[in-house]
Amino acid sequence: MRGRRYVEAVTDASFTLAPGECLALVGESGCGKSVLASALLGLLPGNAETAGSARLADGLDLLAADERTLARTVRGRRIGLVPQSPAAHLTPVRTIRAQLEETVRELAGREDHRAAAEAAAERAAFPAGHLDRHPHELSGGLAQRAATALALVGDAPLLLADEPTTGLDRELVHRTVDELRAHTRGAGAGPGRALLVITHDLAAAERIADTVAVMYAGRIVELVPAKAFFGAPGPRHPYARGLLAALPERAFTPVPGAPPELGALPPGCAFAARCASADRTCRAERPELTEGVACHHA
């Protein structure tokens, strides 16, 4: 809710994520990616409202669960979170080691707190020499890796990673996404874990994802296997094609215009004003997600 009017930040978002799979949620800033993740964990502001359902494998509906259930049995234990702004989520008066060891005790119940904390830091490429530092002594990239280490401690069946590569150089981006990918595989012959990655980094998404979901103006407009999105036949929605074309290693052509305000969406396709193929139907009728794409001309 904004002021006295409601804004639909996310609408008609529907997908299934199985153990061992990674879904990359991509799109411009403000399209609703982080709102979707926050809704799953019950972390939206108090004036926000949700509808629909979001079910874990055991049937628990996250959108219907109360705060006690989410706090005691879901967050950290069944769903881990790498937050978008890690520095704001780290406790400023405690060292990274202390925060990792506390998380180990709380979530994993292990006795070897120190060794487990150091192992989690190593998995997230967080240097051991910085474990006894406080958050304010870390760069943005180190804070990001510390937050990733904390998310991995609980070994949750589902991990939500909101911009997990922010502030990292390309080598560390590769190492981080490779570790997150390894997290989905799990240990032994089990089914592995599910991973939802929210990212602007399409190169990272290509490296890690099994499926790509493209969001625009609060809706998923394309849901497609990653191999088909980044390879042949490529994305079908014109906005998704534009995202790829904007990459420096491709056409390096930005998508023209700007996304609409979520509180003032047009009656038809939200992308119509920026689309060279838009016609009268596009401007009048909102396309539904059908066979993986929401476009009248796909």
C-alpha positions in Angstrom: 0.0 0.0 0.0 1.4 3.4 -1.0 -0.4 6.3 0.7 -4.1 5.5 0.6 -4.0 3.4 -2.6 -2.9 -0.1 -3.2 -0.1 -0.9 -5.6 0.2 -4.5 -7.0 3.9 -5.0 -6.7 3.7 -8.6 -7.9 0.8 -10.2 -9.8 0.3 -13.7 -11.2 3.7 -15.0 -10.3 3.6 -18.8 -10.6 6.4 -21.3 -10.8 7.5 -24.7 -9.4 11.0 -25.2 -8.1 12.1 -28.8 -7.4 15.0 -30.1 -5.3 18.3 -29.9 -7.2 17.0 -27.1 -9.5 18.0 -23.4 -9.7 15.6 -20.8 -11.0 17.0 -17.4 -11.9 14.6 -14.5 -11.6 15.8 -11.6 -13.8 14.5 -8.2 -14.8 15.1 -4.4 -14.3 15.1 -2.8 -10.8 11.7 -2.2 -9.4 10.0 -5.1 -11.3 9.0 -7.0 -8.1 11.8 -9.6 -7.8 12.8 -8.8 -4.2 9.2 -8.2 -3.2 8.4 -11.8 -4.3 11.3 -13.2 -2.2 10.2 -11.1 0.8 6.7 -12.4 0.5 7.8 -16.0 0.7 9.6 -15.3 4.0 6.9 -13.1 5.5 9.3 -10.1 5.5 7.0 -7.6 3.7 6.1 -4.3 5.5 3.1 -4.4 7.9 0.8 -2.6 5.4 1.4 -5.2 2.7 -1.1 -7.8 1.7 -0.6 -11.1 0.0 -3.0 -13.5 -1.8 -2.7 -16.9 -3.3 -0.4 -19.6 -2.0 3.3 -20.6 -1.8 3.7 -24.2 -0.7 6.7 -26.1 0.5 7.1 -29.8 -0.4 5.4 -30.8 2.9 2.4 -28.7 2.1 3.1 -25.7 4.4 1.6 -22.5 2.8 4.1 -19.8 3.4 1.6 -17.0 2.7 -0.8 -18.4 5.2 1.7 -19.2 8.0 1.9 -17.0 11.1 5.0 -15.2 12.3 5.7 -17.8 15.0 5.9 -20.6 12.4 8.0 -18.6 10.0 10.4 -17.5 12.7 10.8 -20.8 14.4 10.6 -23.4 11.7 11.0 -21.7 8.3 13.6 -18.9 8.2 17.1 -20.3 8.2 16.0 -23.9 8.7 13.8 -24.6 5.7 14.5 -21.5 3.7 17.9 -19.7 3.8 18.3 -16.1 2.6 21.1 -14.2 1.1 19.8 -10.7 1.5 20.1 -7.9 -1.1 21.7 -5.5 1.4 24.0 -7.7 3.5 25.5 -4.9 5.5 22.1 -4.0 6.9 21.5 -7.6 8.0 24.8 -8.2 9.8 24.9 -7.4 13.5 27.2 -4.4 13.7 28.6 -5.1 17.2 29.6 -8.7 16.7 32.4 -10.2 14.6 31.6 -12.3 11.6 33.0 -15.4 13.4 30.7 -14.8 16.4 27.7 -14.5 14.1 28.6 -17.6 12.2 29.1 -19.6 15.3 25.8 -18.5 16.8 24.0 -19.5 13.6 25.7 -22.9 13.7 24.5 -23.4 17.2 20.9 -22.2 16.5 20.3 -23.9 13.1 22.7 -26.8 12.8 23.0 -27.9 16.5 26.6 -28.8 16.0 29.2 -28.9 18.8 32.2 -27.9 16.7 31.0 -24.4 16.3 34.4 -22.9 15.3 35.2 -25.5 12.6 31.7 -25.3 11.2 31.8 -21.5 11.0 35.2 -21.6 9.3 33.9 -24.2 6.8 30.9 -22.0 5.9 33.2 -19.0 5.4 35.4 -21.1 3.1 32.4 -22.2 1.1 31.4 -18.6 0.6 35.0 -17.5 -0.3 35.1 -15.4 2.8 38.8 -15.1 3.9 39.6 -16.7 7.3 41.8 -13.7 8.2 38.7 -11.5 8.3 36.5 -13.6 10.5 37.3 -11.7 13.6 36.4 -8.4 12.0 33.1 -6.5 12.5 30.8 -5.7 9.6 31.9 -2.0 9.4 35.4 -3.2 8.7 34.4 -5.1 5.6 34.1 -4.0 2.0 30.8 -4.4 0.3 32.0 -7.6 -1.4 33.2 -9.1 1.9 29.9 -8.3 3.5 28.2 -10.0 0.6 30.3 -13.1 1.1 29.7 -13.1 4.9 25.9 -13.0 4.3 26.3 -15.9 1.9 28.2 -17.9 4.5 25.4 -17.3 7.1 22.8 -18.4 4.6 24.7 -21.7 3.9 25.1 -22.7 7.6 21.6 -24.0 8.0 21.8 -26.2 4.9 18.2 -25.3 4.2 16.2 -27.3 1.5 15.4 -24.0 -0.3 17.8 -21.0 -0.6 16.7 -17.6 -1.7 19.7 -15.5 -3.0 18.9 -11.9 -3.7 21.7 -10.4 -5.8 24.3 -12.7 -4.2 27.1 -11.4 -6.5 26.8 -7.7 -5.8 30.1 -6.0 -5.3 32.2 -9.0 -6.4 34.7 -9.1 -9.2 34.1 -11.6 -12.0 36.4 -14.3 -10.5 34.5 -14.2 -7.2 31.2 -14.1 -9.0 32.1 -17.4 -10.7 33.2 -18.9 -7.4 30.0 -17.7 -5.6 27.6 -19.0 -8.1 29.5 -22.3 -8.4 29.2 -22.8 -4.7 25.5 -22.0 -4.8 25.1 -24.4 -7.6 27.0 -27.1 -5.6 24.6 -26.3 -2.7 21.6 -27.4 -4.9 23.3 -30.8 -5.6 23.6 -31.6 -1.9 25.6 -34.6 -0.6 25.3 -38.2 -1.6 22.5 -39.6 -3.7 19.8 -37.4 -2.3 17.6 -35.1 -4.4 19.5 -31.9 -3.5 18.2 -28.5 -2.6 16.3 -25.8 -4.5 17.7 -22.4 -5.3 16.0 -19.2 -6.3 18.5 -16.6 -7.5 17.4 -13.0 -8.0 20.0 -11.2 -10.2 20.7 -8.5 -12.7 23.8 -10.4 -13.8 22.7 -12.5 -16.8 26.2 -14.0 -17.1 25.8 -15.4 -13.6 22.3 -16.6 -14.4 23.6 -18.4 -17.4 26.3 -20.1 -15.4 24.0 -21.3 -12.6 20.3 -21.6 -13.7 18.2 -24.5 -14.9 15.3 -22.2 -15.6 14.9 -18.4 -16.2 11.9 -16.4 -15.1 11.8 -12.9 -16.6 9.8 -10.3 -14.6 8.4 -7.0 -15.9 6.2 -4.6 -14.1 5.4 -7.1 -11.3 4.6 -10.1 -13.6 6.5 -13.0 -14.9 6.4 -12.5 -18.7 8.6 -15.5 -19.7 9.4 -18.8 -18.0 11.8 -20.9 -20.0 14.7 -23.4 -19.6 18.0 -21.6 -19.3 19.5 -23.4 -22.3 16.7 -22.2 -24.5 16.9 -18.7 -23.1 20.7 -18.2 -23.5 21.0 -20.4 -26.6 18.7 -21.6 -29.3 15.9 -20.7 -29.9 16.3 -17.8 -27.4 13.7 -15.9 -25.5 10.3 -15.2 -27.1 9.1 -12.2 -25.2 10.4 -8.9 -26.7 11.5 -7.6 -23.3 13.5 -10.8 -22.6 15.1 -10.5 -26.0 16.0 -6.9 -25.2 17.7 -7.9 -21.9 20.0 -10.2 -23.8 20.6 -7.7 -26.6 21.7 -5.1 -24.0 24.7 -7.2 -22.9 28.1 -5.9 -24.0 29.1 -9.3 -25.5 25.9 -9.2 -27.6 24.4 -6.3 -29.5 25.0 -3.8 -26.6 21.7 -2.2 -27.4 19.7 -1.0 -24.4 15.9 -1.5 -24.2 14.4 1.9 -25.1 12.2 3.8 -22.7 11.6 3.0 -19.0 9.2 0.7 -17.2 5.8 2.0 -16.1 5.0 3.0 -12.5 3.4 0.0 -10.8 0.6 2.2 -9.5 -0.2 3.4 -13.0 0.0 0.4 -15.3 -1.6 0.6 -18.7 -4.7 -1.5 -19.5 -2.9 -3.8 -21.9 0.6 -5.2 -22.1 2.8 -3.2 -19.7 5.7 -3.4 -22.2 3.7 -2.1 -25.1 5.0 1.5 -24.9 8.6 0.2 -25.3 7.9 -2.6 -27.9 8.4 -2.1 -31.6 5.9 -4.8 -32.4 3.0 -3.5 -30.2 -0.4 -3.1 -31.9 -3.9 -2.2 -30.9 -4.4 -5.5 -29.2 -1.3 -5.2 -27.1 -2.4 -1.8 -25.8 -5.9 -3.0 -25.0 -5.6 -6.5 -23.7 -3.1 -7.9 -21.1 -1.5 -11.1 -22.4 -1.6 -14.1 -20.1 1.3 -16.4 -19.5 0.6 -19.2 -22.0 3.2 -21.9 -22.8 5.8 -20.0 -20.9 5.4 -16.5 -22.4 3.0 -13.6 -21.9 2.9 -11.9 -25.4 0.2 -11.6 -28.0 2.8 -12.1 -30.8 5.1 -14.8 -29.4 
